[in-house]
Amino acid sequence: MASWGRVAQVLRTVLRSPQSLKSVAVRRAVGPGVLGSLVGAGVICYYQYHANNRTLPFAVHAEEQKDAAAPHMSARKVRFNQFASLIYEQEPYMTPRDFLYSVMLENVDRKLQKKTLTTEEINNMMKAASKARAGNELFRTLGDNGLISYTEYLFLLTILTKPHTGFHIAFKMLDVDGNEHVDQKEFLKLKKIIRKSKRRVRKEDTEIPAEEGDSVNTTLQAYFFGKKGQNMLQYQKFHRFMEDLQAEVQEMEFLQFSKGMDTMRREDFAEWLLHYTNEEDNEMYWENMRKKIPAGQSITFDEFKAFCLFTNNLEDFSFSLKMVTEANRPVGMTQFKRAVRIATGHNLSENVLDTVFKLFDMDGDNRLSHKEFINVMKDRVLRGLRVQPQNGFSGYWKCVKRETVKGAQEALGDTGCPI
């Protein structure tokens, strides 16, 4: 809505200003153009939907979605099924490599069919997992030699977005009886809770779905509790696992956007920031990057890790920001740095801060809109899974709004009016 308000204000200013429209004839020429762009946008959005679905005329998607999922599937379930490369007992499973790809890439380019596993192959995977060494290359070492269920995928996604201060809370969720260690039964109880909270069954389904993963040992279970489930999971090992997983994904993403180099260009860092965003102002962010960020400057892996730590503490940062700034006011760099320090205990480098402010400063006053910035960062942290397709009248109107902006710019551009 903010961008729509800015466009409306610009149009009002241009159409009323004698300097911009010096004659009634020009005003008459532009007015119908803007009105026509609004009407035309509605037709375009209506047609975009009507071409795909002829039953609900106002259920318009802002973007055409490939391989649209069944209505009862969540975005996370769809993504899991897309990246899962294994089948066992008619259930899809990820490998450790699949999981890494799912958090790094937007789409999977699958050249082969999903592999159906045998019991012997499962046993070999569990043997490898029970002997695996801890470290920030665990998933890369296991590669395709592992089994991850859907509920474990959700669990791992949660780990990636947890601040370090939340590690012990996560362990307490597993430790049902409060004895400071977790056994396999307690871990399976958490899996059931996750599954019940996420699973949606269609009304027409008469058969109750099988309890996924209950009778199947997985890589995480073998790693935490041993091949036969006889070991206890201590907090120290769990904390190490969470730290290592975050570090492994951060290193993989850094290498992906730095093209394998030891440092990442600032424009590559900006691309990483916007990789999963779905904001109305995205094109303006890219324009800021092209115009404001100087070429030839780089960001180190340590600077990148510090920023990742910050993004996992967004709630604390948002609260700190409200304490050091006035409500709903744009944020200056000094206030931003102070709030980051309060939330994380660390500082962001000047290189990173300058990139962030140049990218998200919409008005050129070296200040950020708190709400818009937090929304972009949440999309980044959750890797786009927070954003749902917009249906119904609200989605239709958003589409009309975007097309109207384009049409209005073209109409005003033809009259030579400066905007």
C-alpha positions in Angstrom: 0.0 0.0 0.0 2.9 2.3 0.6 4.0 2.2 -3.0 0.4 2.7 -4.2 0.1 5.8 -2.0 3.4 7.2 -3.5 2.1 6.6 -7.0 -1.2 8.3 -6.3 0.5 11.3 -4.7 2.8 11.6 -7.8 -0.1 11.5 -10.2 -2.1 14.1 -8.2 0.9 16.4 -8.1 1.6 16.0 -11.8 -2.0 16.5 -12.9 -2.5 19.5 -10.7 0.9 21.3 -11.2 0.9 24.1 -13.8 4.7 23.6 -14.2 4.2 20.0 -15.3 1.0 20.3 -17.3 1.0 23.8 -18.7 -2.2 23.5 -20.7 -5.7 22.2 -20.3 -5.2 20.3 -23.5 -2.3 18.3 -22.0 -4.4 17.6 -18.9 -7.2 16.3 -21.0 -4.8 14.1 -22.9 -3.2 12.6 -19.8 -6.4 12.1 -17.8 -8.0 9.6 -20.1 -4.7 7.8 -20.3 -4.5 7.3 -16.6 -8.2 6.3 -16.4 -7.7 4.0 -19.4 -4.7 2.3 -17.6 -6.9 1.6 -14.6 -9.7 0.1 -16.7 -7.2 -1.8 -18.8 -5.4 -3.1 -15.8 -8.6 -4.6 -14.5 -9.2 -6.3 -17.8 -5.6 -7.6 -17.9 -5.9 -9.1 -14.4 -9.3 -10.5 -15.1 -8.1 -12.1 -18.3 -4.9 -13.5 -16.6 -7.1 -15.4 -14.2 -9.9 -16.3 -16.6 -7.5 -17.9 -19.0 -6.6 -20.5 -16.4 -9.8 -20.9 -14.4 -13.3 -20.1 -15.5 -15.2 -20.6 -12.3 -14.1 -17.9 -9.8 -13.5 -14.6 -11.8 -11.8 -12.8 -8.9 -9.3 -15.5 -7.9 -6.3 -14.0 -9.6 -2.7 -15.0 -8.9 -0.2 -12.2 -9.1 2.2 -14.6 -10.8 1.6 -17.7 -12.8 2.7 -20.6 -10.6 4.3 -23.7 -12.3 3.4 -27.1 -11.1 0.5 -25.7 -9.0 0.0 -27.8 -5.9 -3.2 -29.4 -4.7 -5.2 -26.9 -2.5 -4.7 -29.0 0.7 -0.9 -28.9 0.5 1.1 -26.3 2.4 4.0 -24.5 0.6 6.5 -26.4 2.7 4.9 -29.8 1.8 5.0 -28.8 -1.9 8.7 -27.8 -1.6 9.5 -31.0 0.2 7.9 -33.1 -2.5 9.7 -31.2 -5.2 13.2 -31.7 -3.8 12.7 -35.2 -2.3 14.6 -37.7 -4.5 13.8 -41.0 -2.6 10.7 -43.2 -2.1 10.4 -45.8 0.6 7.1 -47.6 1.4 5.3 -45.1 -0.9 6.5 -42.1 1.1 8.8 -39.4 -0.3 12.1 -38.7 1.6 14.9 -36.2 1.2 18.6 -37.0 1.3 20.9 -34.6 3.1 21.9 -33.2 -0.3 18.3 -32.6 -1.2 17.8 -30.7 2.0 20.7 -28.4 1.3 19.5 -27.8 -2.2 16.0 -27.1 -0.9 17.2 -24.2 1.2 19.6 -22.8 -1.4 17.7 -23.1 -4.7 14.3 -21.9 -5.8 13.6 -24.8 -8.1 15.0 -28.3 -8.6 16.2 -29.5 -12.1 15.5 -33.2 -11.7 16.9 -35.2 -14.6 16.1 -38.7 -13.1 13.1 -40.3 -11.5 12.9 -40.6 -7.7 14.7 -43.7 -6.4 12.8 -46.4 -4.6 14.8 -47.8 -1.7 15.2 -51.3 -0.5 15.4 -52.3 3.2 19.1 -53.2 2.7 19.8 -49.7 1.4 18.0 -48.2 4.4 20.2 -50.3 6.8 23.4 -49.1 5.0 22.2 -45.5 5.4 21.6 -45.9 9.1 25.0 -47.5 9.6 26.7 -44.5 7.9 24.6 -42.0 9.9 25.4 -43.7 13.2 29.2 -43.4 12.5 29.1 -39.9 11.0 31.3 -37.3 12.7 30.0 -34.0 14.0 31.0 -30.9 12.0 29.9 -28.2 9.7 30.2 -30.6 6.7 27.9 -33.3 8.0 25.2 -33.0 5.4 27.7 -32.6 2.6 29.6 -35.6 3.7 26.5 -37.8 3.9 25.3 -36.4 0.5 22.8 -38.8 -0.9 23.5 -41.5 1.7 20.8 -40.5 4.1 17.0 -40.3 4.7 15.1 -37.3 6.0 11.3 -37.4 6.5 8.9 -34.5 6.0 8.5 -33.8 9.7 12.3 -33.8 10.1 12.5 -31.3 7.2 10.2 -29.0 9.2 12.3 -29.5 12.3 15.6 -28.7 10.3 14.0 -25.5 8.8 13.2 -24.4 12.4 16.8 -24.9 13.4 18.0 -22.7 10.6 15.9 -19.8 11.8 16.7 -20.2 15.5 18.9 -17.7 17.3 21.6 -19.3 19.5 19.7 -18.1 22.5 16.8 -20.4 21.4 18.9 -23.6 21.2 18.2 -24.6 24.8 14.5 -23.9 24.4 14.4 -26.2 21.4 16.1 -28.9 23.4 13.6 -28.5 26.2 10.8 -29.1 23.7 12.4 -32.5 23.0 13.1 -33.3 26.6 9.5 -34.2 27.6 10.3 -35.6 31.1 12.9 -32.9 32.0 15.8 -35.1 32.8 18.3 -33.1 30.7 18.6 -35.8 28.0 16.4 -37.0 25.2 15.7 -40.5 24.1 14.3 -41.7 20.7 10.7 -42.0 22.0 10.7 -38.3 23.0 12.0 -37.4 19.6 9.3 -39.3 17.9 6.7 -37.6 20.1 7.8 -34.3 18.8 7.6 -35.6 15.2 3.9 -36.6 15.9 3.2 -33.1 17.2 4.7 -31.4 14.2 2.9 -33.8 11.8 -0.6 -33.2 13.4 -0.1 -29.4 13.4 0.9 -29.4 9.7 -1.1 -32.2 8.0 -4.3 -31.3 6.3 -6.6 -34.1 5.1 -9.2 -33.5 2.4 -12.8 -34.1 3.3 -13.2 -36.6 0.4 -10.4 -38.7 1.7 -11.9 -41.8 3.3 -8.6 -43.5 4.1 -6.5 -42.3 7.0 -3.0 -41.5 5.9 -0.2 -43.8 7.2 1.8 -42.5 10.1 4.8 -41.2 8.2 8.2 -42.3 9.5 7.0 -44.0 12.7 8.3 -47.5 11.7 11.2 -46.1 9.5 14.5 -45.3 11.0 16.0 -42.1 9.6 19.4 -40.4 9.4 18.6 -37.9 12.2 17.4 -40.7 14.5 20.5 -42.9 13.8 22.8 -39.9 14.2 21.3 -38.8 17.5 20.4 -42.2 19.1 22.5 -44.8 17.2 21.4 -47.4 14.6 19.3 -49.3 17.2 18.0 -46.2 19.0 19.8 -47.2 22.2 21.7 -43.9 22.9 20.6 -40.8 24.8 20.9 -37.3 23.2 22.7 -34.8 25.5 22.3 -31.0 25.1 25.9 -30.5 24.2 25.6 -32.7 21.1 22.3 -31.2 20.1 23.7 -27.6 20.5 26.7 -28.6 18.4 24.4 -30.1 15.7 22.3 -26.9 15.5 25.4 -24.6 15.3 27.0 -26.9 12.7 23.9 -27.0 10.5 23.5 -23.2 10.5 27.2 -22.8 9.7 27.1 -25.4 6.9 24.1 -23.7 5.1 25.7 -20.3 5.6 28.9 -21.5 4.0 27.1 -23.1 1.1 25.1 -19.9 0.4 28.2 -17.8 0.6 30.0 -20.0 -1.9 26.9 -20.0 -4.1 26.7 -16.2 -4.4 30.4 -15.5 -4.3 30.8 -18.0 -7.2 33.3 -20.0 -5.1 35.5 -17.0 -4.2 36.8 -16.1 -0.7 34.9 -12.8 -0.8 31.5 -11.8 -2.1 31.0 -8.6 -4.1 28.6 -6.2 -2.6 26.2 -6.5 -5.5 26.2 -10.3 -4.9 25.4 -9.8 -1.3 22.5 -7.6 -2.4 21.3 -10.3 -4.7 21.4 -12.8 -1.8 19.3 -10.5 0.3 16.6 -10.2 -2.3 16.8 -13.8 -3.5 13.5 -14.9 -1.8 11.7 -11.6 -1.4 8.3 -10.9 -3.0 7.8 -7.3 -2.2 6.1 -4.7 -4.4 9.1 -2.5 -4.3 11.5 -5.2 -5.5 12.3 -3.4 -8.7 13.1 -0.2 -6.8 15.6 -2.2 -4.7 17.3 -3.5 -7.8 17.4 0.1 -9.2 19.0 1.3 -5.9 21.6 -1.5 -6.2 22.5 -0.5 -9.8 22.8 3.2 -9.0 24.1 3.5 -5.5 26.4 0.5 -4.7 29.9 1.0 -6.0 31.7 -1.7 -8.0 34.8 -3.4 -6.9 34.0 -3.7 -3.1 33.7 -7.0 -1.4 32.3 -8.6 1.8 34.1 -11.3 3.7 32.7 -14.6 5.0 33.0 -13.3 8.6 30.9 -10.2 7.7 28.4 -12.5 6.0 28.1 -14.8 9.1 27.6 -11.8 11.4 24.7 -10.6 9.2 23.2 -14.2 9.2 23.3 -14.1 13.0 21.5 -10.8 12.9 18.7 -12.2 10.6 18.1 -15.1 13.1 17.5 -12.5 15.8 14.9 -10.4 13.9 12.3 -10.4 16.7 14.8 -9.2 19.3 16.1 -6.6 16.8 12.6 -5.4 16.1 11.9 -5.0 19.8 15.2 -3.2 20.4 14.5 -0.9 17.5 11.2 0.2 19.0 13.1 1.0 22.2 15.6 3.3 20.5 13.4 5.0 17.9 10.1 6.8 17.8 7.1 4.7 16.7 6.8 4.1 12.9 9.6 6.5 12.1 12.3 5.7 9.6 15.5 4.4 11.1 18.9 6.1 10.9 22.2 4.1 10.7 23.2 5.0 14.2 20.0 3.7 15.7 20.1 0.6 13.5 23.7 -0.2 14.7 22.6 0.2 18.3 19.6 -2.1 17.9 21.7 -4.8 16.2 24.2 -4.6 19.1 21.5 -4.9 21.7 19.8 -7.9 19.9 22.9 -9.9 19.0 25.8 -8.7 21.1 27.7 -8.1 17.9 28.3 -5.3 15.4 27.7 -5.4 11.7 30.6 -4.1 9.5 30.4 -0.7 7.8 30.6 -2.5 4.5 27.4 -4.5 5.2 25.5 -1.6 6.8 26.3 0.7 3.9 25.0 -2.0 1.4 21.8 -2.5 3.4 21.0 1.2 3.7 21.8 2.0 0.0 19.6 -1.0 -1.0 16.5 -0.3 1.1 16.7 3.5 1.4 13.7 4.5 -0.7 13.7 8.2 -0.2 17.4 9.0 -0.4 17.6 10.3 3.1 19.9 7.5 4.5 17.0 6.1 6.6 15.1 2.9 6.4 11.4 2.0 6.8 11.4 -0.4 9.7 8.3 -2.3 8.6 9.3 -2.8 5.0 12.9 -3.9 5.9 11.6 -6.4 8.5 9.2 -7.9 5.9 12.0 -8.3 3.4 14.3 -10.0 6.0 11.6 -12.4 7.1 11.2 -13.6 3.5 15.0 -14.0 3.4 15.1 -16.0 6.6 12.1 -18.2 5.7 13.4 -18.5 2.1 10.2 -17.4 0.5 7.9 -19.9 2.3 6.1 -17.2 4.3 4.6 -15.7 1.1 1.4 -17.4 0.0 -0.4 -17.0 -3.4 -2.9 -14.2 -3.2 -6.4 -15.3 -4.3 -9.8 -13.6 -4.0 -10.6 -9.9 -4.3 -7.5 -8.7 -2.5 -5.2 -10.6 -4.9 -7.2 -9.3 -7.8 -6.9 -5.7 -6.6 -3.2 -6.0 -6.0 -2.8 -7.2 -9.6 -4.9 -4.2 -10.8 -2.8 -1.9 -8.8 0.5 -3.1 -10.3 -0.8 -3.0 -13.9 -2.3 0.5 -13.3 1.1 1.8 -12.2 2.7 0.5 -15.5 -0.1 1.9 -17.6 0.0 5.3 -15.9 3.7 5.6 -16.4 3.3 4.8 -20.1 0.5 7.3 -20.5 2.3 10.1 -18.6 5.5 9.3 -20.4 3.9 9.9 -23.8 2.9 13.4 -22.8 6.4 14.3 -21.8 5.4 15.0 -18.2 8.3 14.7 -15.7 7.7 12.2 -12.9 
